[in-house]
Amino acid sequence: MSTPKNPAPGGGRTGPEANADVTAECAPLRAFSRSLPMSLLRGREAVMRHFRPALRQHGLTEQQWRILRALTAVDEVEVTELARMAFLLGPSLSRILRDLEGRGLLSRRSVETDLRRGTVAITPQGLELIAQVAPFSEKIYALIAERYGEADLQRLQAMLADLESCLMAVPAGGGADVADE
C-alpha cells in the first residue's frame, strides 16, 4: 500500500474527521444550512418546481421565460441590457435569442449607429405565448399566496428588493472592501 505524497489535513486522516480539522483551522464559518446564498437557492428551487411543469407544457425553459417576461416590460431593448435584466451570461443569451427568434417569439435588429450592438423586441407570437402561459403562472402565484400567505409573500418580495438595493450600494469583493472601511 502506498502512502500519499501530500497527506490529508489532520495528520493523514480522511473523511469527516479531516474536514473537521480543516474547518477548525479556518476562520469560523456559519453552518451550510444557514448560508444566505444556499437559503436563497433553496427558496428559488421551492418556487420554480411549481412553475417548471407549466413552462415545459408550453415548450419553454426557465431562461426563455425570463427573457420573454423581460421583453414584455419594454418596447425594445439592447441585448446587453436584456442580459442584465434576465440575469443571463452573454453566450447563453445568444443561444437562447437564436432559438426564440427561430420560433418567431422575438425579433432582433442591429443598431444603425453601431452594427456591433443589437436590439431585441417581443413579437405578437411571443405576446400570444405569454398570454397562454399567464393563467398557469397566476394560478401558481395564487397557490403560493394561499400556502405562504399573501401578506407574507408581499413582505418577502419587499424584503428581497430591499436586500438587493442595499447590497448593490456596497462594492463587490467578498467583504474585503467593507472590512477596510
C-alpha positions as CSV (number, residue, x, y, z in Angstrom):
1,M,0.0,0.0,0.0
2,S,1.4,3.4,-1.0
3,T,1.4,6.5,1.2
4,P,0.1,9.7,-0.4
5,K,2.8,12.4,-1.0
6,N,0.5,15.1,0.4
7,P,-1.3,13.6,3.4
8,A,-4.8,14.8,4.1
9,P,-5.1,17.6,6.6
10,G,-5.3,16.4,10.2
11,G,-2.4,14.0,10.1
12,G,-3.3,11.9,7.1
13,R,-6.9,11.3,8.2
14,T,-9.6,11.3,5.5
15,G,-13.3,11.7,5.7
16,P,-15.3,13.8,8.1
17,E,-12.7,14.0,10.8
18,A,-10.2,15.5,8.3
19,N,-12.9,18.0,7.2
20,A,-13.5,19.0,10.8
21,D,-9.8,19.6,11.3
22,V,-9.6,21.8,8.2
23,T,-12.7,23.8,9.3
24,A,-11.2,24.2,12.8
25,E,-8.0,25.7,11.2
26,C,-10.0,28.2,9.1
27,A,-12.0,31.2,10.3
28,P,-15.4,30.4,11.8
29,L,-17.9,29.6,9.1
30,R,-21.7,29.6,9.6
31,A,-23.5,26.3,9.1
32,F,-24.1,25.4,5.5
33,S,-27.8,25.3,6.1
34,R,-27.6,28.9,7.3
35,S,-25.7,30.2,4.3
36,L,-27.7,33.0,2.7
37,P,-26.8,32.0,-0.9
38,M,-28.0,28.5,-0.2
39,S,-31.1,29.7,1.6
40,L,-32.0,31.8,-1.5
41,L,-31.2,28.9,-3.9
42,R,-33.4,26.6,-1.8
43,G,-36.2,29.2,-1.8
44,R,-35.8,29.7,-5.6
45,E,-36.0,25.9,-6.2
46,A,-39.1,25.6,-4.0
47,V,-40.8,28.2,-6.1
48,M,-39.5,27.1,-9.5
49,R,-40.6,23.5,-9.1
50,H,-44.1,24.7,-9.3
51,F,-43.5,26.8,-12.5
52,R,-41.4,24.3,-14.5
53,P,-44.2,22.0,-15.5
54,A,-46.3,24.8,-16.9
55,L,-43.2,26.2,-18.8
56,R,-42.4,22.7,-20.2
57,Q,-46.0,22.3,-21.2
58,H,-45.6,25.4,-23.4
59,G,-42.1,24.4,-24.7
60,L,-40.2,26.9,-22.7
61,T,-37.2,26.7,-20.4
62,E,-36.8,28.9,-17.3
63,Q,-34.3,31.1,-19.1
64,Q,-36.5,31.5,-22.2
65,W,-39.4,32.5,-20.0
66,R,-37.3,35.1,-18.2
67,I,-36.3,36.7,-21.5
68,L,-39.9,36.8,-22.8
69,R,-41.1,38.2,-19.5
70,A,-38.4,40.8,-19.5
71,L,-39.3,41.8,-23.1
72,T,-43.0,42.4,-22.1
73,A,-41.7,45.2,-19.9
74,V,-40.1,47.2,-22.7
75,D,-40.8,48.0,-26.4
76,E,-37.3,47.2,-27.4
77,V,-34.0,46.7,-25.5
78,E,-30.3,46.3,-26.3
79,V,-29.0,42.8,-25.9
80,T,-26.6,43.7,-23.2
81,E,-29.4,45.3,-21.1
82,L,-31.6,42.3,-21.7
83,A,-28.7,40.1,-20.3
84,R,-28.7,42.2,-17.2
85,M,-32.5,42.2,-16.8
86,A,-32.8,38.5,-17.2
87,F,-29.6,37.6,-15.2
88,L,-28.0,35.7,-18.1
89,L,-24.5,35.5,-19.4
90,G,-23.8,36.6,-23.0
91,P,-23.1,33.2,-24.5
92,S,-26.2,31.6,-23.0
93,L,-28.3,34.6,-24.0
94,S,-27.0,34.5,-27.6
95,R,-28.1,30.8,-28.0
96,I,-31.5,31.4,-26.3
97,L,-32.2,34.5,-28.5
98,R,-31.4,32.5,-31.6
99,D,-33.8,29.8,-30.5
100,L,-36.6,32.2,-29.6
101,E,-36.1,34.2,-32.9
102,G,-36.3,30.9,-34.8
103,R,-39.6,30.2,-33.2
104,G,-40.9,33.7,-34.1
105,L,-41.2,34.8,-30.5
106,L,-38.9,37.7,-30.8
107,S,-37.2,39.9,-33.4
108,R,-33.6,41.2,-33.4
109,R,-32.1,44.1,-35.3
110,S,-28.8,45.9,-35.4
111,V,-28.4,49.4,-34.0
112,E,-27.9,51.7,-37.1
113,T,-25.1,53.7,-35.5
114,D,-23.1,50.7,-34.2
115,L,-23.6,47.4,-36.1
116,R,-21.9,45.5,-33.2
117,R,-24.9,46.3,-31.0
118,G,-28.3,44.8,-31.4
119,T,-31.8,45.3,-30.0
120,V,-34.5,42.7,-29.3
121,A,-38.3,43.0,-29.1
122,I,-41.0,40.5,-28.4
123,T,-43.2,39.7,-31.4
124,P,-47.0,39.3,-31.5
125,Q,-46.5,35.5,-31.4
126,G,-44.3,36.0,-28.3
127,L,-47.1,38.0,-26.7
128,E,-49.6,35.3,-27.6
129,L,-47.4,32.7,-25.9
130,I,-47.2,34.9,-22.8
131,A,-51.0,35.2,-22.8
132,Q,-51.2,31.4,-22.9
133,V,-48.8,30.8,-20.0
134,A,-50.2,33.7,-17.9
135,P,-53.2,31.8,-16.4
136,F,-51.0,29.0,-15.3
137,S,-48.5,31.4,-13.8
138,E,-51.2,33.3,-11.9
139,K,-52.6,30.0,-10.6
140,I,-49.2,29.2,-9.2
141,Y,-48.9,32.6,-7.6
142,A,-52.4,32.1,-6.0
143,L,-51.3,28.7,-4.7
144,I,-48.1,30.2,-3.2
145,A,-50.0,33.2,-1.7
146,E,-52.6,30.8,-0.2
147,R,-50.0,28.5,1.2
148,Y,-47.5,31.1,2.4
149,G,-49.8,34.0,3.0
150,E,-50.5,37.0,0.8
151,A,-49.1,39.4,3.3
152,D,-46.0,37.3,3.9
153,L,-45.4,37.0,0.2
154,Q,-45.6,40.8,-0.3
155,R,-43.4,41.3,2.7
156,L,-40.9,38.7,1.3
157,Q,-40.8,40.5,-2.1
158,A,-40.3,43.9,-0.4
159,M,-37.5,42.4,1.8
160,L,-35.8,40.9,-1.2
161,A,-36.0,44.2,-3.1
162,D,-34.5,46.0,0.0
163,L,-31.7,43.4,0.3
164,E,-30.9,43.8,-3.4
165,S,-30.8,47.6,-3.3
166,C,-28.8,47.6,0.0
167,L,-26.2,45.2,-1.3
168,M,-25.9,46.9,-4.7
169,A,-24.8,50.0,-2.9
170,V,-21.9,48.1,-1.4
171,P,-18.8,47.5,-3.6
172,A,-18.4,43.8,-4.5
173,G,-15.3,42.0,-3.4
174,G,-16.2,39.3,-0.9
175,G,-16.4,41.7,2.0
176,A,-12.8,42.9,1.7
177,D,-13.9,46.4,0.7
178,V,-16.4,46.5,3.6
179,A,-13.8,45.4,6.2
180,D,-11.4,48.2,5.2
181,E,-13.9,51.0,5.7
